[in-house]
């Protein structure tokens, strides 16, 4: 599964998200976004299904130095306004993990 902010450029800008659920996901970020800020995200699922959803920044922290010095921030995003078909497809995929 790959993630990037929607419209974020090339496929090479995509990164692997962490802790994906129907409610949201945790991602690494080079920039600081305020909690409460909204953005659009793209998730490329393993079967090549592309989900585009609104998301809200719930929390943001600097990761521990020993974990990953290359990552500036770690953010928790909550999905908002995900299409029902995309939500069903993601649920099916997650049920097989």
Residue pairs with C-beta under 8 A, 6 or more apart in sequence:
1 16
1 17
1 20
1 43
1 44
1 45
1 46
2 11
2 14
2 15
2 16
2 17
2 43
2 44
3 14
3 15
3 16
3 17
3 25
3 27
3 41
3 42
3 43
3 44
4 13
4 14
4 15
4 41
4 42
5 39
5 40
5 41
5 42
6 39
6 40
6 41
6 42
6 52
7 40
8 14
8 42
14 42
14 44
15 27
15 28
17 25
17 26
17 27
17 43
18 25
18 26
18 27
18 28
19 25
19 26
20 43
20 90
20 94
21 94
22 79
22 87
22 90
22 91
22 94
23 78
23 79
24 55
24 58
24 76
24 77
24 78
24 79
25 43
25 76
25 77
25 79
26 74
26 75
26 76
26 77
27 74
27 75
27 77
28 63
28 68
28 71
28 73
28 74
28 75
29 60
29 71
29 72
29 73
29 74
29 75
30 71
30 72
30 73
31 72
31 73
32 60
32 72
32 73
33 39
33 57
33 60
33 73
33 75
34 57
34 60
35 57
35 58
35 59
35 60
36 56
36 57
37 56
37 57
38 54
38 55
38 56
38 57
38 80
39 54
39 55
39 57
39 77
40 52
40 53
40 54
40 55
41 52
41 53
41 54
41 55
41 77
42 50
42 51
42 52
43 50
43 51
43 52
43 53
43 90
44 50
44 51
45 51
45 89
45 90
45 93
46 93
47 93
49 86
49 89
49 93
51 82
51 83
51 86
51 89
51 90
52 86
53 79
53 80
53 81
53 82
53 83
53 86
54 79
54 80
54 81
54 82
55 77
55 78
55 79
55 80
56 77
56 78
56 80
57 75
57 76
57 77
58 75
58 76
58 77
58 78
59 75
59 76
60 73
60 74
60 75
60 76
61 73
61 74
62 72
62 73
62 74
63 71
63 73
63 74
82 90
